[in-house]
Amino acid sequence: MLIFFCFTLIVLCSIPIFFVKYNPNYFKNSSFKTHLKIFFLKLIIISMIIYIFISNLSISESKLFIIIGCFIFIIFHFIEGFILQNILTKNGK
């Protein structure tokens, strides 16, 4: 069950990375508010997925699922930030 949970979170966290990678024009002229909205949207979606897994499957190791979910979210958020930073610095912004 833990492997399916991790795979689901990795797929969900990869979607914004592909969006940034293949649609960089959206982020070239965006403000901090746009980035903040995207961050909170990702945070809400990942939190809902963690809650769904814990509550519907009656998982006894809920702390482990919460820690792994947060770790995956943080790692993929940093990866997205590095990709976005490279895109913005290459375009001279």
Secondary structure, 3 states (H helix, E strand, C coil): CHHHHHHHHHHHHHHHHHHHHHCCHHHHCCCHHHHHHHHHHHHHHHHHHHHHHHHHCCCCCHHHHHHHHHHHHHHHHHHHHHHHHHHHHHCCC
